[in-house]
Amino acid sequence: MTTLNFEGSNCFRQRIILATLTGKKIVINRFRDKVGTEYGIQDYEISLLKLIEKVTNGSNILIDQKGTRITYRPGIIYGGEVKHHCHMKRSIGYYLEVLLPLAPFCKIPLIANLHGVTNDQIDPSADALRHSALSVLRHFLGYVDDEALQIKLISRGLKPEGGGQVLFKCPTRRVLKPIQLLKPGKVKRIRGVAFATRMGPVQARLVDKAKGILQQFIPDIYIYNDHLKGVNSGKSPGFGISLVAETNEGVFYVGEAMSNPANSNSGVSVPEDVAEEAAFALLNDIYRGGTISTSDQGLGILMMAFCERDLSKTIFGPLTPYTIQLLRHLKEFTSLTFKLEPYKKLDENGQEMEIDEEDDEDGKLKTGSKKVLAACIGIGYSNISKTVR
């Protein structure tokens, strides 16, 4: 078995995902070996490794006594019904982002029941992933029934106590289909959900503020009020809003914001400020553009790399540091290199025009809206549990 050596804790999940898919053993040294507030592997990362053990069959994970050296020998991606209590320091979205690229290659369809925090200020929520991430997966899976591929939020849970539950289902495929996503389209509607748990109703204030900002650009806006009670409201008070913009080409952009956790040092959040943050986050994601939202760039890159041995093309907004590092890791694990070039379109005279290189008032280049045309030929990865019929 091939062994790859790494240092540091950056992009830990990328290395785990790629090692699991490629079957290569990895050794991570000097994992937060500097004395500080966080030393060695953290509890939420151990929880992630336990989830990987449940999803796979035959994985071997060794952590040294200090927690600064991790050895991971992957097993077969098995799937099946999995129940996991996620650590409260990170939301369920942190764990879902690992399951999403692994699920199509399971031996049997994955049905994951994840318990913990559903919404926080760090990771994408189940509301956002249900629209943006699943829309990306559908392109590679082909036709799939809504019941077979879903992210269902059963109950919400906020920090610090959690109490939320999310159900994730995904069918399996022998191979993934290549994609040609080259038409972002224009935003035709905005949908969203404003929620509050264990506190008085503040959704109306969230909705009014968000609509006041977004209705300057588009009239078709509907934000659902979700006031949860009893066991469905988790164990901690809080509120937030998640917004999704859909284009006429089926592309989704997301923006969301959450109140500060109860008893945090950041103070008490104001509903209007939270709604404004979410609205501007959505507008920023739309401005960055592309046919895959910013938060799902990594998922799109992974699926393109592990699809059939055929050409895939898509348009990304400005690449995030996380995506850039993923491209480097892909080259190290699979020797695959993406072709990246500035996205161009044709002007009225049929000539290529770089639409993203516009000068601002000071004559400096606007880098915030640079789009990238990404292309690659998949490695022809096949689900070893699915035979050719």
Secondary structure, DSSP 8 states (H G I E B T S, - for coil): --EEEEESSTTHHHHHHHHHHHT-EEEEESTT-S-SSS-SS-HHHHHHHHHHHHHEES-EEEE-TTS--EEEE--EE-EEEEEEE--TTS-HHHHHHHHHHHGGG-SEEEEEEEEE--B-SSS--HHHHHHHHHHHHHHHH-S--TTTSEEEEEE--BTTTB-EEEEEEE---SS----EE-----EEEEEEEEEEESS---HHHHHHHHHHHHTTT-S-EEEEEEEE-GGGG-SS-EEEEEEEEEETTS-EEEEEEE---TT-TT----HHHHHHHHHHHHHHHHHH-BSS-GGGHHHHHHHHHTS-SSEEEEEESS--HHHHHHHHHHHHHH----EEEE-EEE-TTS-EEETT--B-TTS-B--TT--EEEEEE------TTS---
